Amino acid sequence: MFDKGSWMETLGGWACTVVTGRARLGGIPVGVIAVETRSVEVMYPADPASPESEAKVVVQPGQVWFPDSSFKTAQTIRDVNNEQLPLIILANWRSPFLPPHQ
């Protein structure tokens, strides 16, 4: 979809159900927000102040906006706007709140 070799991920390493970055499309620099379709594992460390606390690994399904991924999306929109770049959003989200038949 983008010019070969132009993709550069930004804000990687957190909120992994959303992928953000910069690329070129027909030579024009653009900002990109895309949905991760695969499930991702999120590690929550134990609370060092609580002896009963344990680390947890939570699986987040793909295509779902979680609080951290919505914040990452908003941050990217703000950054791309400040850079005055066109923004491409590859939106393929599903709602975790709808019954399966909808």
PyRosetta script that sets phi, psi and omega in degrees:
from pyrosetta import init, pose_from_sequence

init()
pose = pose_from_sequence("MFDKGSWMETLGGWACTVVTGRARLGGIPVGVIAVETRSVEVMYPADPASPESEAKVVVQPGQVWFPDSSFKTAQTIRDVNNEQLPLIILANWRSPFLPPHQ")
pose.set_psi(1, -41.0)
pose.set_omega(1, -178.3)
pose.set_phi(2, -101.8)
pose.set_psi(2, 164.5)
pose.set_omega(2, 178.7)
pose.set_phi(3, -57.8)
pose.set_psi(3, 138.9)
pose.set_omega(3, -176.9)
pose.set_phi(4, -55.9)
pose.set_psi(4, 130.4)
pose.set_omega(4, 176.9)
pose.set_phi(5, 76.3)
pose.set_psi(5, 6.2)
pose.set_omega(5, -175.5)
pose.set_phi(6, -94.5)
pose.set_psi(6, -13.1)
pose.set_omega(6, -176.2)
pose.set_phi(7, -70.6)
pose.set_psi(7, 132.7)
pose.set_omega(7, 174.1)
pose.set_phi(8, -139.0)
pose.set_psi(8, 115.1)
pose.set_omega(8, 179.6)
pose.set_phi(9, -71.8)
pose.set_psi(9, 140.9)
pose.set_omega(9, 174.9)
pose.set_phi(10, -122.4)
pose.set_psi(10, 156.5)
pose.set_omega(10, 178.5)
pose.set_phi(11, 56.2)
pose.set_psi(11, 33.0)
pose.set_omega(11, 178.8)
pose.set_phi(12, -73.2)
pose.set_psi(12, 163.7)
pose.set_omega(12, 174.9)
pose.set_phi(13, 93.0)
pose.set_psi(13, -5.7)
pose.set_omega(13, 177.0)
pose.set_phi(14, -150.2)
pose.set_psi(14, 160.4)
pose.set_omega(14, -179.7)
pose.set_phi(15, 48.6)
pose.set_psi(15, 55.4)
pose.set_omega(15, -169.2)
pose.set_phi(16, -76.5)
pose.set_psi(16, 1.2)
pose.set_omega(16, 173.5)
pose.set_phi(17, -82.1)
pose.set_psi(17, -2.5)
pose.set_omega(17, 173.4)
pose.set_phi(18, -128.8)
pose.set_psi(18, 135.5)
pose.set_omega(18, 177.8)
pose.set_phi(19, -112.5)
pose.set_psi(19, 128.6)
pose.set_omega(19, -178.8)
pose.set_phi(20, -126.0)
pose.set_psi(20, 153.8)
pose.set_omega(20, 178.5)
pose.set_phi(21, -179.8)
pose.set_psi(21, -168.2)
pose.set_omega(21, 177.4)
pose.set_phi(22, -126.1)
pose.set_psi(22, 150.4)
pose.set_omega(22, 178.6)
pose.set_phi(23, -156.8)
pose.set_psi(23, -179.4)
pose.set_omega(23, 172.9)
pose.set_phi(24, -121.4)
pose.set_psi(24, 138.6)
pose.set_omega(24, 177.4)
pose.set_phi(25, -126.0)
pose.set_psi(25, 109.1)
pose.set_omega(25, -175.0)
pose.set_phi(26, 61.9)
pose.set_psi(26, 31.9)
pose.set_omega(26, 179.7)
pose.set_phi(27, 86.0)
pose.set_psi(27, -8.3)
pose.set_omega(27, -178.8)
pose.set_phi(28, -92.5)
pose.set_psi(28, 126.4)
pose.set_omega(28, 177.2)
pose.set_phi(29, -69.4)
pose.set_psi(29, 136.4)
pose.set_omega(29, -178.9)
pose.set_phi(30, -138.2)
pose.set_psi(30, 155.7)
pose.set_omega(30, 168.8)
pose.set_phi(31, -93.3)
pose.set_psi(31, 150.2)
pose.set_omega(31, -175.9)
pose.set_phi(32, -135.3)
pose.set_psi(32, 135.5)
pose.set_omega(32, 170.2)
pose.set_phi(33, -125.6)
pose.set_psi(33, 125.4)
pose.set_omega(33, -178.8)
pose.set_phi(34, -134.2)
pose.set_psi(34, 159.2)
pose.set_omega(34, -178.8)
pose.set_phi(35, -94.4)
pose.set_psi(35, 135.6)
pose.set_omega(35, 170.5)
pose.set_phi(36, -83.3)
pose.set_psi(36, 122.5)
pose.set_omega(36, -176.8)
pose.set_phi(37, -88.3)
pose.set_psi(37, -17.4)
pose.set_omega(37, 179.5)
pose.set_phi(38, -89.2)
pose.set_psi(38, 154.7)
pose.set_omega(38, 173.8)
pose.set_phi(39, -69.6)
pose.set_psi(39, 149.1)
pose.set_omega(39, 178.4)
pose.set_phi(40, -127.4)
pose.set_psi(40, 149.5)
pose.set_omega(40, 176.4)
pose.set_phi(41, -97.1)
pose.set_psi(41, 133.9)
pose.set_omega(41, 178.3)
pose.set_phi(42, -116.9)
pose.set_psi(42, 128.6)
pose.set_omega(42, -179.4)
pose.set_phi(43, -98.9)
pose.set_psi(43, 122.3)
pose.set_omega(43, 174.3)
pose.set_phi(44, -106.2)
pose.set_psi(44, 114.1)
pose.set_omega(44, -177.1)
pose.set_phi(45, -69.6)
pose.set_psi(45, 159.1)
pose.set_omega(45, 176.0)
pose.set_phi(46, -66.3)
pose.set_psi(46, 151.1)
pose.set_omega(46, 176.7)
pose.set_phi(47, -80.4)
pose.set_psi(47, 114.2)
pose.set_omega(47, -177.3)
pose.set_phi(48, -64.6)
pose.set_psi(48, -17.5)
pose.set_omega(48, 179.9)
pose.set_phi(49, -85.0)
pose.set_psi(49, -8.5)
pose.set_omega(49, -177.7)
pose.set_phi(50, -122.5)
pose.set_psi(50, 113.4)
pose.set_omega(50, -178.6)
pose.set_phi(51, -62.8)
pose.set_psi(51, -25.2)
pose.set_omega(51, -179.4)
pose.set_phi(52, -82.9)
pose.set_psi(52, -11.6)
pose.set_omega(52, -175.8)
pose.set_phi(53, -70.5)
pose.set_psi(53, 143.3)
pose.set_omega(53, 177.3)
pose.set_phi(54, -130.9)
pose.set_psi(54, 151.6)
pose.set_omega(54, 174.4)
pose.set_phi(55, -65.9)
pose.set_psi(55, 148.2)
pose.set_omega(55, 179.6)
pose.set_phi(56, -130.4)
pose.set_psi(56, 144.4)
pose.set_omega(56, 171.6)
pose.set_phi(57, -115.0)
pose.set_psi(57, 123.2)
pose.set_omega(57, -178.7)
pose.set_phi(58, -117.0)
pose.set_psi(58, 134.3)
pose.set_omega(58, 176.6)
pose.set_phi(59, -92.1)
pose.set_psi(59, 123.0)
pose.set_omega(59, 176.0)
pose.set_phi(60, -102.7)
pose.set_psi(60, 123.8)
pose.set_omega(60, 179.4)
pose.set_phi(61, -67.2)
pose.set_psi(61, 149.9)
pose.set_omega(61, 176.8)
pose.set_phi(62, -69.3)
pose.set_psi(62, 164.4)
pose.set_omega(62, 177.1)
pose.set_phi(63, 67.1)
pose.set_psi(63, 17.4)
pose.set_omega(63, 180.0)
pose.set_phi(64, -120.4)
pose.set_psi(64, 135.5)
pose.set_omega(64, 175.7)
pose.set_phi(65, -86.1)
pose.set_psi(65, 117.8)
pose.set_omega(65, 174.9)
pose.set_phi(66, -102.9)
pose.set_psi(66, 168.7)
pose.set_omega(66, -179.6)
pose.set_phi(67, -54.2)
pose.set_psi(67, -41.8)
pose.set_omega(67, -179.4)
pose.set_phi(68, -69.4)
pose.set_psi(68, -36.8)
pose.set_omega(68, -179.9)
pose.set_phi(69, -73.1)
pose.set_psi(69, -31.4)
pose.set_omega(69, 176.1)
pose.set_phi(70, -70.2)
pose.set_psi(70, -35.2)
pose.set_omega(70, 175.9)
pose.set_phi(71, -65.6)
pose.set_psi(71, -42.5)
pose.set_omega(71, 178.2)
pose.set_phi(72, -62.0)
pose.set_psi(72, -40.2)
pose.set_omega(72, 177.5)
pose.set_phi(73, -62.0)
pose.set_psi(73, -47.1)
pose.set_omega(73, 179.6)
pose.set_phi(74, -62.4)
pose.set_psi(74, -41.1)
pose.set_omega(74, 178.5)
pose.set_phi(75, -61.4)
pose.set_psi(75, -42.7)
pose.set_omega(75, -180.0)
pose.set_phi(76, -66.1)
pose.set_psi(76, -42.3)
pose.set_omega(76, 177.9)
pose.set_phi(77, -59.7)
pose.set_psi(77, -43.7)
pose.set_omega(77, 178.8)
pose.set_phi(78, -63.4)
pose.set_psi(78, -45.2)
pose.set_omega(78, -179.5)
pose.set_phi(79, -62.6)
pose.set_psi(79, -46.0)
pose.set_omega(79, -179.1)
pose.set_phi(80, -64.4)
pose.set_psi(80, -39.5)
pose.set_omega(80, 177.0)
pose.set_phi(81, -62.8)
pose.set_psi(81, -43.8)
pose.set_omega(81, 178.5)
pose.set_phi(82, -62.9)
pose.set_psi(82, -32.2)
pose.set_omega(82, 177.8)
pose.set_phi(83, -83.3)
pose.set_psi(83, -4.1)
pose.set_omega(83, -179.3)
pose.set_phi(84, 55.4)
pose.set_psi(84, 44.2)
pose.set_omega(84, 177.3)
pose.set_phi(85, -102.8)
pose.set_psi(85, 151.0)
pose.set_omega(85, 168.9)
pose.set_phi(86, -64.6)
pose.set_psi(86, 149.4)
pose.set_omega(86, -179.5)
pose.set_phi(87, -117.8)
pose.set_psi(87, 130.1)
pose.set_omega(87, 175.3)
pose.set_phi(88, -111.2)
pose.set_psi(88, 123.7)
pose.set_omega(88, 177.4)
pose.set_phi(89, -113.8)
pose.set_psi(89, 117.9)
pose.set_omega(89, 176.0)
pose.set_phi(90, -93.7)
pose.set_psi(90, 87.8)
pose.set_omega(90, -170.8)
pose.set_phi(91, -90.1)
pose.set_psi(91, 116.2)
pose.set_omega(91, 178.1)
pose.set_phi(92, -141.5)
pose.set_psi(92, 40.8)
pose.set_omega(92, -177.0)
pose.set_phi(93, -81.6)
pose.set_psi(93, 154.6)
pose.set_omega(93, 170.6)
pose.set_phi(94, -124.9)
pose.set_psi(94, 157.5)
pose.set_omega(94, -178.4)
pose.set_phi(95, -92.4)
pose.set_psi(95, 131.5)
pose.set_omega(95, 175.8)
pose.set_phi(96, -76.3)
pose.set_psi(96, -4.2)
pose.set_omega(96, -174.3)
pose.set_phi(97, -101.9)
pose.set_psi(97, -6.7)
pose.set_omega(97, -179.7)
pose.set_phi(98, -89.8)
pose.set_psi(98, 145.3)
pose.set_omega(98, 173.6)
pose.set_phi(99, -61.4)
pose.set_psi(99, 153.8)
pose.set_omega(99, -175.8)
pose.set_phi(100, -57.4)
pose.set_psi(100, -26.9)
pose.set_omega(100, -176.8)
pose.set_phi(101, -79.4)
pose.set_psi(101, -4.7)
pose.set_omega(101, -177.8)
pose.set_phi(102, -99.1)
pose.dump_pdb("model.pdb")
